Amino acid sequence: MKKLILPFLLFSFFSINSSCQTQSSVEDTYTYITPSRDGTGKVYQGREISQVMGFAGKEWLERAEREREEGIAAALKNLPINSSSVVADIGAGSGYYTFRISPLIPEGKIYAVDIQEDAVSYIKKRSEVLGVKNVVSIKGTEKSPNLPEGEIDLVIMVDVYHELAYPREMLTAIYKSLKPDGKILLLEYKGEDPSIAIKPLHKMTEKQAVKELKINGFDLVQNGTYLPIQHYMVFQKAK
């Protein structure tokens, strides 16, 4: 019996130690500071996560001048999709991009994901009014878009990634939802350009975006120069 005690104690020690290390690594993912004016005080990879723009900002998303300011036509023209693609618009908001992508994939479908019930309900009702059949509304959570695994060709986040409360967990969930050759497209206001009149925490540099997605299993495969004030960053699962 005494001979069994030592191996058991060693096993217990290593099991507990391993568990503690795992828990520690999870806790160390995020750090916290005093929140800046537009920030949450939560920091990921050296970047303070910004506050979320609520659904009350719907009118700003749908403003008439948005096409001219952001070059929407060019953004849509260069999407890495075909007529049968399955797309997910995460942080869909009012569905501004959702309803512009929908007709481009007549044989596919687009999941419109948002964590705000008002946004999900709005898109669902608008789909019914417009008679659009290939838009599926999904209520996500802060840690997951609740998408089916291995089904998505393209995840698009338009000025959304910088607001994710749990970017690591969300990217893990997105990774699982993508097909082997699936892609993520981030449209983010250029953090390198101080002349762009967007609050600093609502912009991102290419360097920062690459850093965060790289450690979560994604490589930058393209940063298109199609848009006047936003990055057009396409990521794919790392080989």
Residue pairs with C-beta under 8 A, 6 or more apart in sequence:
29 44
29 168
30 42
30 43
30 44
31 42
31 43
32 41
32 42
32 43
33 41
33 43
33 48
34 41
35 41
35 48
36 48
36 201
38 50
38 51
38 199
38 200
38 201
38 202
39 48
39 49
39 50
39 51
39 201
40 48
40 49
40 50
40 51
40 165
41 48
42 48
42 49
42 165
43 49
44 167
44 168
44 212
45 208
45 211
45 212
45 215
46 208
47 162
47 204
47 208
47 212
48 201
49 162
49 163
49 164
49 165
49 167
49 201
50 162
50 163
50 199
50 201
50 202
51 163
51 201
52 163
52 165
53 60
53 163
54 116
55 93
55 94
55 114
55 116
55 118
55 119
55 122
57 93
58 93
58 94
58 122
61 93
61 94
61 96
62 94
62 96
66 72
66 96
67 73
69 228
69 229
70 227
70 228
70 229
70 230
71 226
71 227
71 228
72 100
74 226
74 227
75 187
75 226
75 227
75 230
75 232
76 100
76 101
76 104
77 226
78 224
78 226
78 232
79 101
79 104
79 154
79 156
79 185
80 154
80 183
80 185
80 234
81 87
81 101
81 104
81 105
81 108
81 153
81 154
82 105
82 108
83 104
83 105
83 106
83 107
83 108
84 105
84 107
84 108
85 105
85 108
85 153
85 154
86 105
86 108
86 109
86 110
86 111
86 151
86 152
86 153
86 154
87 101
87 105
87 108
87 109
87 110
87 111
87 152
87 153
87 154
87 155
87 156
88 110
88 111
88 113
88 145
88 147
88 152
88 154
88 155
88 156
88 177
89 95
89 97
89 98
89 101
89 110
89 111
89 112
89 113
89 156
89 157
89 158
90 113
90 114
90 140
90 145
90 155
90 156
90 157
90 160
90 170
90 174
91 113
91 114
91 157
91 158
91 159
91 160
91 163
92 98
92 112
92 113
92 114
92 119
92 123
93 114
93 119
94 119
94 122
94 123
95 112
95 119
95 122
95 123
95 126
95 135
96 158
97 156
97 158
98 110
98 112
98 123
98 135
99 126
99 130
99 132
99 135
101 110
101 156
102 110
102 132
102 134
102 135
105 134
106 134
108 134
108 153
109 134
109 135
109 136
110 134
110 135
110 136
111 136
111 137
111 138
111 145
111 147
111 152
112 120
112 123
112 135
112 136
112 137
112 138
113 138
113 139
113 140
113 145
113 146
113 147
114 120
114 123
114 138
114 139
114 140
115 139
115 140
115 141
115 142
117 139
120 137
120 138
120 139
121 137
123 135
123 137
124 137
126 132
127 133
127 135
127 137
138 145
138 146
138 147
139 146
140 146
142 164
142 165
142 166
142 169
142 170
143 166
143 169
143 170
143 173
144 169
144 170
144 173
145 155
145 170
145 173
145 174
145 177
147 173
147 174
147 177
148 177
149 176
149 177
150 176
150 177
150 178
150 179
151 177
151 179
152 174
152 177
152 178
152 179
152 182
153 178
153 179
153 181
153 182
153 183
154 182
154 183
154 184
154 185
155 174
155 177
155 178
155 182
155 183
155 184
155 185
156 184
156 185
156 187
157 184
157 185
157 186
157 187
158 187
159 187
159 188
159 189
159 202
159 230
161 167
161 186
161 188
161 204
161 209
162 188
162 201
162 202
162 203
162 204
163 202
164 170
167 212
167 216
168 216
171 212
171 213
171 216
171 217
171 218
172 216
174 184
175 216
175 217
175 218
175 237
178 184
178 237
180 237
181 236
181 237
182 236
182 237
183 221
183 234
183 235
183 236
184 213
184 218
184 234
184 235
184 236
185 232
185 233
185 234
185 235
186 204
186 209
186 231
186 233
186 235
187 227
187 230
187 231
187 232
187 233
188 203
188 204
188 209
188 230
188 231
188 233
189 196
189 198
189 202
189 203
189 204
189 229
189 230
189 231
190 196
190 203
190 204
190 205
190 229
190 230
190 231
191 200
191 203
191 204
191 205
191 208
192 205
192 206
193 203
193 229
196 203
196 229
198 229
204 231
206 220
206 223
206 231
206 233
209 220
209 231
209 233
210 220
210 233
213 219
213 220
213 235
214 220
214 238
217 237
217 238
218 235
218 236
218 237
218 238
219 235
219 236
219 237
219 238
219 239
220 233
220 234
220 235
221 234
221 235
221 236
222 232
222 233
222 234
223 231
223 232
223 233
223 234
224 232
224 234
225 232
226 232
